[in-house]
Amino acid sequence: MKKLIKDFIHRPGVHCESTALRNIYEFYGFNFTEPMIFGLGSALGFVYWKTEWMKFPFIGGRINDLDRNLCDNLGVSLEIRKTSSKRKAYQSLKELISSGIPVAIHVDMPYLKYLKLSKEAHFGAHTVVVAGLDEERGIAYIADTQYQKLQIATLGELEEARASKFGPFPAQNVWLEFKFPLKLSPLNTAIERAIVRTADSMLNPPIKNLGIKGIRHFGNEIVTWPEEYPPQEFGWGYKFTYVYLEEDGSGGGCFRYLFSRFLREASECIKSDELKSLGDKYEQVGRRWTEVAHLVQDIPTGGKVGDIQKLLFEIADEEEVIFSALKKFG
């Protein structure tokens, strides 16, 4: 089989999943910017994740259900498929590609050589779109976030990347299947629903390590890090935390810049000066998260955790005020 989906267009972005979904939606004739996809997916969040089996805490700025929320808010049917069989995973991919359908999949990043990552940098929730297969050459064509053009991976690389079981986010041969209606839900309604859903998840998380409670929990925990995770031994962990907050697919500022752009774009759609003002304020919050990221990175060279704690508590207060205002848009 040799098939490259000609009508598929990849536009680079800052975050893997919102870029992949933006590409898929355009393929089906529905054009959105990446910030609008991210916001309509009610994706903004916060998580402080620490378990006994994890070597170092994970800090994240978004929720897991971007794809489901996006489709729910816009009236699109979504099936998230998963299998333990490498053969079934590839056969399903091949059938969809042969039918002219691009496929969004999860992959563990180090297995894809074009990413040039260390073998230890496992992250199995990375989302890409397979836009073609060439079995004669044994390769797949992949649309991946920041790259301008389709990337090439061997079918062997792709198989291992899809089947990876490495935590904390194992890829597990996940792929997405969509059924688009002729017309999406009204954009104004979808925007308001998405904003309220985001605000509610931030203000009323089910556990203390999520949402605004999670930011305050992070503030309480950060002062214990140097003792619990000695910088001379866990320097990589402090570096990874910086990367997760500022560089690796967040768009900077713990995803806050991306969400602030959504709010400003949404304000034009629903004609709301208040929403634009809140978007501007949230960009300032993003800048404070950028400061947190740099301070965490500096802990091994003498950065003061007390300064980070103070900043996190201030951020939590600011986000609480902003999301309390956003919740009124429902």
C-alpha positions as CSV (number, residue, x, y, z in Angstrom):
1,M,0.0,0.0,0.0
2,K,1.2,3.5,-0.9
3,K,-1.1,6.4,0.1
4,L,-0.6,10.0,0.9
5,I,-3.7,12.0,1.7
6,K,-3.5,15.0,-0.6
7,D,-6.3,17.0,0.9
8,F,-4.7,17.0,4.3
9,I,-3.1,20.3,5.4
10,H,-0.7,20.5,8.3
11,R,-0.3,23.9,10.0
12,P,2.3,24.1,12.7
13,G,1.3,25.0,16.3
14,V,2.6,25.2,19.8
15,H,0.8,22.3,21.5
16,C,0.6,18.8,20.0
17,E,-3.1,17.9,20.6
18,S,-4.6,21.2,19.8
19,T,-2.5,21.3,16.6
20,A,-3.5,17.8,15.6
21,L,-7.2,18.5,16.3
22,R,-7.0,21.8,14.4
23,N,-5.6,19.9,11.4
24,I,-8.3,17.2,11.6
25,Y,-11.1,19.8,11.8
26,E,-9.8,21.7,8.8
27,F,-9.6,18.5,6.8
28,Y,-13.4,18.1,7.4
29,G,-14.0,21.7,6.4
30,F,-14.2,23.4,9.8
31,N,-11.4,26.0,10.2
32,F,-10.3,27.2,13.6
33,T,-7.2,28.7,15.0
34,E,-5.2,26.6,17.5
35,P,-6.1,28.9,20.5
36,M,-9.8,28.5,19.6
37,I,-9.5,24.7,19.4
38,F,-7.7,24.7,22.8
39,G,-10.3,26.9,24.4
40,L,-13.3,25.1,22.9
41,G,-11.8,21.9,24.3
42,S,-12.0,23.4,27.8
43,A,-8.4,22.2,28.0
44,L,-6.9,24.7,30.4
45,G,-6.3,23.3,33.8
46,F,-3.7,22.5,36.4
47,V,-2.4,19.2,38.0
48,Y,0.2,18.5,40.6
49,W,0.8,14.7,40.3
50,K,2.9,12.9,42.8
51,T,2.8,9.2,43.5
52,E,5.1,6.6,45.2
53,W,6.1,5.1,41.9
54,M,7.0,8.4,40.2
55,K,10.6,9.5,40.6
56,F,9.7,13.2,40.5
57,P,6.3,15.1,40.6
58,F,4.6,16.0,37.4
59,I,3.3,19.6,36.9
60,G,0.8,20.2,34.1
61,G,-1.3,23.1,32.9
62,R,-4.1,21.3,31.0
63,I,-6.7,18.6,31.5
64,N,-6.8,15.2,29.8
65,D,-10.2,15.5,27.9
66,L,-9.4,18.2,25.3
67,D,-10.6,15.9,22.5
68,R,-13.8,14.8,24.2
69,N,-14.7,18.3,25.4
70,L,-14.0,19.9,22.0
71,C,-16.2,17.4,20.2
72,D,-18.9,17.6,22.9
73,N,-19.0,21.4,22.7
74,L,-19.2,21.5,18.9
75,G,-21.6,18.5,18.4
76,V,-19.0,16.1,16.8
77,S,-19.1,12.3,17.5
78,L,-15.8,10.9,18.8
79,E,-14.7,7.4,19.5
80,I,-11.4,6.9,21.3
81,R,-10.0,3.5,20.3
82,K,-7.4,1.5,22.1
83,T,-5.9,-2.0,21.7
84,S,-3.2,-4.1,23.2
85,S,-2.5,-5.6,19.7
86,K,0.2,-4.0,17.6
87,R,-1.2,-5.8,14.6
88,K,-4.8,-4.6,15.1
89,A,-3.5,-1.0,15.7
90,Y,-1.7,-1.0,12.4
91,Q,-4.5,-2.7,10.5
92,S,-7.0,-0.1,11.7
93,L,-4.6,2.7,10.8
94,K,-4.0,1.2,7.3
95,E,-7.7,0.8,6.7
96,L,-8.4,4.5,7.6
97,I,-5.5,5.8,5.6
98,S,-6.5,3.7,2.5
99,S,-10.0,5.3,2.9
100,G,-8.5,8.8,2.7
101,I,-8.9,9.5,6.4
102,P,-6.0,11.1,8.4
103,V,-5.6,9.5,11.8
104,A,-4.8,11.2,15.1
105,I,-2.8,8.8,17.3
106,H,-0.9,8.9,20.6
107,V,2.8,8.1,20.5
108,D,5.7,7.9,23.0
109,M,8.1,10.5,21.8
110,P,11.6,8.9,22.1
111,Y,10.8,6.2,19.6
112,L,10.3,8.7,16.7
113,K,13.9,9.4,15.6
114,Y,13.0,12.7,13.9
115,L,12.3,14.2,17.4
116,K,15.9,13.5,18.4
117,L,15.1,12.9,22.1
118,S,16.9,10.9,24.7
119,K,15.7,7.4,25.4
120,E,14.6,8.4,28.9
121,A,12.3,11.2,27.8
122,H,9.2,9.1,27.7
123,F,5.9,10.9,27.1
124,G,3.2,8.7,25.6
125,A,0.4,11.3,25.3
126,H,2.1,13.1,22.4
127,T,-0.6,13.4,19.7
128,V,0.3,13.4,16.0
129,V,-1.6,12.8,12.8
130,V,-0.7,10.1,10.3
131,A,-1.3,11.5,6.9
132,G,0.1,8.7,4.7
133,L,1.7,5.2,4.6
134,D,4.2,3.7,2.1
135,E,4.6,0.1,2.8
136,E,7.1,-0.4,0.0
137,R,9.5,2.0,1.8
138,G,8.3,1.0,5.2
139,I,7.5,4.5,6.3
140,A,4.7,6.7,7.6
141,Y,4.1,10.4,7.0
142,I,3.4,12.3,10.2
143,A,2.1,15.8,11.0
144,D,3.7,16.9,14.2
145,T,3.2,20.1,16.1
146,Q,5.9,22.6,15.3
147,Y,7.3,21.1,12.1
148,Q,6.5,22.9,8.9
149,K,6.4,19.8,6.7
150,L,5.3,16.2,7.2
151,Q,7.9,14.1,9.0
152,I,8.9,10.5,8.1
153,A,9.1,7.7,10.6
154,T,9.7,4.0,9.9
155,L,6.8,1.7,10.5
156,G,8.9,0.0,13.1
157,E,9.4,3.3,15.0
158,L,5.7,4.0,14.7
159,E,4.7,0.6,16.0
160,E,7.0,0.9,19.1
161,A,5.9,4.5,19.7
162,R,2.2,3.6,19.6
163,A,2.5,0.4,21.8
164,S,4.7,1.9,24.5
165,K,3.6,1.3,28.1
166,F,5.9,3.8,29.8
167,G,4.2,6.0,32.3
168,P,3.0,8.4,33.4
169,F,1.1,8.6,30.1
170,P,1.4,5.3,28.2
171,A,0.5,5.6,24.5
172,Q,-1.3,2.2,24.5
173,N,-2.2,2.2,20.8
174,V,-4.7,5.0,21.1
175,W,-6.3,6.5,18.0
176,L,-9.3,8.8,17.4
177,E,-12.2,8.3,15.1
178,F,-14.6,11.2,14.3
179,K,-18.0,11.6,12.7
180,F,-18.6,15.2,11.7
181,P,-22.1,16.6,11.2
182,L,-22.9,18.9,8.2
183,K,-23.0,21.8,10.6
184,L,-21.4,22.3,14.0
185,S,-23.1,23.7,17.1
186,P,-23.4,27.5,17.1
187,L,-20.0,29.0,17.9
188,N,-21.4,31.5,20.5
189,T,-23.0,28.7,22.4
190,A,-20.0,26.5,22.2
191,I,-17.7,29.3,23.4
192,E,-19.9,30.1,26.4
193,R,-20.2,26.4,27.3
194,A,-16.5,25.8,27.0
195,I,-15.6,28.8,29.2
196,V,-18.0,27.8,31.9
197,R,-16.7,24.2,31.9
198,T,-13.1,25.5,32.2
199,A,-14.0,27.8,35.0
200,D,-15.9,25.1,36.9
201,S,-13.0,22.6,36.6
202,M,-10.5,25.2,37.9
203,L,-12.7,26.5,40.7
204,N,-14.3,23.2,41.9
205,P,-11.8,20.4,41.4
206,P,-12.6,17.0,42.9
207,I,-9.3,16.6,44.6
208,K,-6.7,19.0,46.1
209,N,-4.0,18.5,43.5
210,L,-6.1,19.8,40.6
211,G,-7.3,23.3,39.5
212,I,-6.7,26.3,41.7
213,K,-6.5,24.1,44.8
214,G,-3.7,22.2,43.0
215,I,-1.8,25.5,42.4
216,R,-1.9,26.2,46.2
217,H,-1.0,22.6,46.9
218,F,2.0,23.0,44.6
219,G,2.9,26.1,46.6
220,N,2.8,24.1,49.8
221,E,4.9,21.3,48.3
222,I,7.6,23.3,46.5
223,V,9.3,24.3,49.8
224,T,9.9,20.6,50.6
225,W,11.5,19.8,47.2
226,P,15.1,20.6,47.9
227,E,15.1,18.2,50.9
228,E,12.9,15.5,49.3
229,Y,14.5,15.8,45.8
230,P,18.2,16.9,46.4
231,P,19.1,19.1,43.4
232,Q,22.5,17.4,42.9
233,E,20.6,14.1,42.3
234,F,17.4,15.4,40.7
235,G,18.6,18.2,38.6
236,W,16.9,16.6,35.6
237,G,13.5,16.8,37.5
238,Y,13.8,20.6,38.0
239,K,14.8,20.9,34.3
240,F,11.8,18.8,33.2
241,T,9.5,20.9,35.3
242,Y,10.7,24.0,33.6
243,V,10.3,22.4,30.2
244,Y,6.7,21.2,31.0
245,L,5.7,24.7,32.2
246,E,7.4,26.8,29.6
247,E,8.7,25.0,26.5
248,D,7.5,21.5,25.8
249,G,4.2,22.0,24.0
250,S,2.5,24.4,26.4
251,G,3.0,27.5,24.3
252,G,4.6,29.1,27.4
253,G,3.3,30.2,30.7
254,C,1.8,26.8,31.7
255,F,-0.6,27.0,28.7
256,R,-1.9,30.4,30.0
257,Y,-0.8,32.3,26.9
258,L,-2.7,29.9,24.7
259,F,-5.8,30.3,26.7
260,S,-5.5,34.1,26.9
261,R,-5.4,34.2,23.1
262,F,-8.6,32.1,23.0
263,L,-10.3,34.5,25.4
264,R,-9.4,37.5,23.2
265,E,-10.5,35.7,20.0
266,A,-13.7,34.6,21.7
267,S,-14.4,38.1,22.8
268,E,-14.6,39.2,19.1
269,C,-17.0,36.3,18.4
270,I,-19.5,37.1,21.2
271,K,-18.8,40.9,21.2
272,S,-17.6,41.1,24.8
273,D,-15.2,43.8,26.0
274,E,-15.2,42.1,29.5
275,L,-14.0,38.9,28.0
276,K,-11.2,40.7,26.1
277,S,-10.1,42.4,29.4
278,L,-10.0,39.0,31.1
279,G,-7.9,37.6,28.3
280,D,-5.5,40.5,28.8
281,K,-5.3,39.8,32.5
282,Y,-4.8,36.2,31.9
283,E,-1.8,36.9,29.7
284,Q,-0.2,38.6,32.7
285,V,-0.9,35.5,34.7
286,G,1.0,33.6,32.0
287,R,4.0,35.8,32.5
288,R,4.0,35.0,36.2
289,W,3.9,31.3,35.3
290,T,6.9,31.9,33.1
291,E,8.7,33.4,36.1
292,V,7.8,30.3,38.2
293,A,9.3,28.1,35.5
294,H,12.6,29.9,35.5
295,L,12.8,30.0,39.3
296,V,12.2,26.2,39.5
297,Q,14.9,25.7,36.9
298,D,17.2,27.8,39.1
299,I,16.7,25.8,42.3
300,P,19.8,23.6,41.7
301,T,21.9,26.7,41.4
302,G,20.5,28.5,44.5
303,G,17.0,29.5,43.6
304,K,14.8,30.2,46.6
305,V,11.8,28.0,47.0
306,G,10.2,30.6,49.3
307,D,10.0,33.0,46.4
308,I,8.3,30.4,44.3
309,Q,5.8,29.6,47.0
310,K,4.9,33.3,47.4
311,L,4.4,33.6,43.6
312,L,2.3,30.5,43.3
313,F,-0.1,31.7,46.1
314,E,-0.4,35.0,44.3
315,I,-1.1,33.3,41.0
316,A,-3.8,31.1,42.6
317,D,-5.5,34.2,44.0
318,E,-5.4,35.9,40.6
319,E,-6.7,32.9,38.7
320,E,-9.5,32.5,41.2
321,V,-10.7,36.0,40.6
322,I,-10.5,35.6,36.8
323,F,-12.3,32.3,36.7
324,S,-15.0,33.5,39.0
325,A,-15.7,36.2,36.5
326,L,-15.5,33.8,33.5
327,K,-18.1,31.5,35.2
328,K,-20.7,34.2,34.8
329,F,-20.6,33.8,31.0
330,G,-22.8,30.8,31.1
